[in-house]
Amino acid sequence: MAMTMDQKAKPADSSTYRGDKALRRVSSEVLFKESSRMIIEHQGANYTLQITRNGKLILTK
């Protein structure tokens, strides 16, 4: 079954509400662009976020 244009068109960055708090939604395509790894700095520590060959995400310190 083919997807309609509305089903394919998802915003790259949107918010989802859970209770009274908004959760930010960002596409991994937007985060990674043409790379499969990125460094995230959190509270002074560096973390590596990478996409595996199987398309899974791994976060390591």
C-alpha positions in Angstrom: 0.0 0.0 0.0 1.5 3.3 -1.0 1.8 6.1 1.5 0.1 9.4 0.8 2.0 12.7 0.7 0.5 13.6 4.1 1.8 10.4 5.7 5.3 10.9 4.3 5.6 14.6 5.2 6.7 14.7 8.8 8.3 17.8 10.4 12.0 17.4 11.1 11.6 19.2 14.4 8.3 19.2 16.3 6.9 18.9 19.8 4.8 16.1 21.3 2.9 16.7 24.5 2.9 14.2 27.3 0.9 15.4 30.2 1.8 19.0 30.7 5.3 18.8 29.3 6.3 19.2 25.7 8.8 16.6 24.3 11.0 17.9 21.5 11.1 15.6 18.4 14.1 15.8 16.1 14.7 13.6 13.1 17.9 11.6 13.2 18.5 12.7 9.6 18.6 16.3 10.8 21.0 15.5 13.6 23.4 13.4 11.7 23.1 15.0 8.2 25.8 13.1 6.2 27.6 11.5 9.1 26.9 8.4 11.2 28.5 9.7 14.4 28.3 12.8 16.6 29.7 14.1 19.9 27.2 15.3 22.5 28.6 17.4 25.3 26.6 16.9 28.6 27.6 18.4 31.9 31.3 18.6 30.9 31.5 15.0 29.5 31.6 13.9 25.9 29.3 11.2 24.6 29.4 9.6 21.2 26.0 8.9 19.5 26.3 6.7 16.4 24.2 4.9 13.9 25.1 1.2 13.6 25.2 -0.8 10.3 21.8 -2.2 11.3 20.3 1.3 11.7 20.3 1.3 15.5 21.5 4.1 17.8 24.2 3.6 20.3 25.2 6.2 22.9 28.6 5.7 24.7 30.6 7.8 27.1 
